[in-house]
Amino acid sequence: MSYILITGASKGIGKALAHELAQKKQNLFLVARSENELKALAEELKSRHPIDVIILSLDLSAADSAQHIADYIAERKLSIHTLINNAGYAVWGNFESNSLEEQNRMLWLHIQTVVNLTYLLLPFLKKEKQAYILNIGSTAAYQAVPTLALYAASKSFIVSFSRALHFELRHSNVSVTCVSPGPVNTNFVNRAGMQAIAETAEKFGISPTLLAQKALQAMYAHKTEYVPGFSNKLGVFFATHFPKKLVEKVVATFYKH
């Protein structure tokens, strides 16, 4: 029996991915902070689909979280054929105005946990006939974003890391894909305290279910990088081809704190 590991699986994009994969009769290993939400999701999925679901309640921004997951897998001799690095959140506001501790926790979650978990799970993934790594980036990765400075920078890291890893593993059984969505209609905006742009984000956002479907299609198609939606693709084009100062000015207006 082999599993798909999803981080940040209790809500939002992670929960939508769990539902989509359960429909494909994939066994799931779900990791998130909220044990109650994980339990409820696991029971729902198992009642609807002939699959096994393992849950692990864990703060993924903790320094030892990736090692804890790897030890859990090794001790139980689990097989993992897919790793989905989905967990994430934003800290909104000017860099100097936000808590350094909270910003460092976000950076650890987005960067170190992804790096450590990928490194520690690659030996497990390489034991499988075909394995996948899916990293969830963001269209924020393609330009500097004032008031989301570290969030955007951390997502730039994810895109770059994913592309390099995809190339390094191109002759192996492990395919690496980075999916960078724009606005998704989850609790992301409220979690970040970005109520001022909530209406606009919802207007241009897509459902987590649709994103999950598109992300999995890209992963199974062995795509290196995928930006869902025409408007998001257009935004990335402008961000990467127009003068940086102009792009930053426009983006700063939209994300004004």
Buried (B, 14 or more C-beta within 10 A) or exposed (E): EBBBBBBBBBBBBBBBBBBBBBEEEBBBBBBBBEEEBBBEBBEBBBEEBEBBBBBBBBBBBBEEBBEBBBEBBEEEEBBBBBBBBBBBBBBBBEEEEBEEEEBBBBBBBBBBBBBBBBEBBBEBBEEBEEBBBBBBBBBBBBBBBBBBBBBBBBBBBBBEBBBEBBEEBEEEBBBBBBBBBBBBBBEBBEBBEBEEBBEEBEEEBBEBBBBBBBBBBBBBEEBBBBBBBEBBBEBBEBBEEEEEEEBBEBBBEEBEB
